[in-house]
Amino acid sequence: MLEGSYEVTVGNDRFDAREGCFIFAPRRVPHGYVVKAAPARHLSFVFPSGWETFFHDVVRATGGSAPAPGMLAELAKERGVTLLGPPPAP
């Protein structure tokens, strides 16, 4: 995490993360985050490569506007990923 604070869910674990934290979210384990304090920035590494094209396609499809959830789900599905929705409420 580069800036701000987040609530992160990885599998059944939930924790707070802030600047300086490192998060590992394994493949095939549901994971997500909610920004708790803005401004917030994080750096993500994706292995194996290919998933980064999802973000490029979202920007192209929306022109930088907020994307519709259905459109996000469809772009993810094209890459073999299922979006489960927002992280569960506390």
PECOR-V356115 format. One record per residue. N is the residue number from 1. RES is the residue in one small letter. PHI is phi in whole degrees, -180 to 180 (none if undefined). D_CENTER is the distance of its C-alpha to the mean C-alpha in Angstrom with 1 decimal. Layout:
<<N,RES,PHI,D_CENTER> <N,RES,PHI,D_CENTER>>
This chain:
<<1,m,none,12.4> <2,l,-96,14.7> <3,e,-162,15.4> <4,g,86,15.0> <5,s,-139,14.1> <6,y,-138,11.3> <7,e,-106,11.7> <8,v,-113,9.7> <9,t,-120,10.5> <10,v,-131,11.2> <11,g,63,13.7> <12,n,-96,16.3> <13,d,-97,15.8> <14,r,-132,14.5> <15,f,-156,15.1> <16,d,-90,15.0> <17,a,-132,13.8> <18,r,-143,15.3> <19,e,-44,16.5> <20,g,96,17.6> <21,c,-78,15.5> <22,f,-120,14.1> <23,i,-119,11.6> <24,f,-114,12.1> <25,a,-119,10.2> <26,p,-64,12.7> <27,r,-59,12.8> <28,r,69,13.8> <29,v,-112,12.8> <30,p,-55,10.5> <31,h,-152,7.7> <32,g,-174,5.4> <33,y,-151,6.4> <34,v,-129,8.8> <35,v,-73,10.5> <36,k,-99,14.0> <37,a,-141,15.9> <38,a,-103,15.6> <39,p,-70,15.9> <40,a,-134,12.7> <41,r,-140,11.6> <42,h,-142,9.9> <43,l,-113,10.7> <44,s,-116,8.9> <45,f,-114,11.3> <46,v,-121,11.0> <47,f,-129,14.1> <48,p,-71,15.9> <49,s,-66,15.6> <50,g,124,14.9> <51,w,-66,11.2> <52,e,-60,11.3> <53,t,-66,13.6> <54,f,-56,11.0> <55,f,-68,10.0> <56,h,-62,13.8> <57,d,-67,14.7> <58,v,-62,12.7> <59,v,-64,14.6> <60,r,-62,17.7> <61,a,-73,17.7> <62,t,-109,17.1> <63,g,66,18.9> <64,g,93,16.3> <65,s,-79,16.7> <66,a,-64,14.3> <67,p,-80,13.5> <68,a,-76,15.0> <69,p,-55,13.0> <70,g,-62,15.5> <71,m,-68,15.0> <72,l,-62,11.3> <73,a,-62,12.5> <74,e,-68,15.3> <75,l,-64,13.7> <76,a,-68,11.4> <77,k,-59,14.7> <78,e,-61,16.6> <79,r,-105,14.6> <80,g,78,15.3> <81,v,-116,12.0> <82,t,-104,12.2> <83,l,-83,9.7> <84,l,-94,11.2> <85,g,104,10.6> <86,p,-66,9.7> <87,p,-58,10.1> <88,p,-61,13.9> <89,a,-66,16.1> <90,p,-63,17.9>>
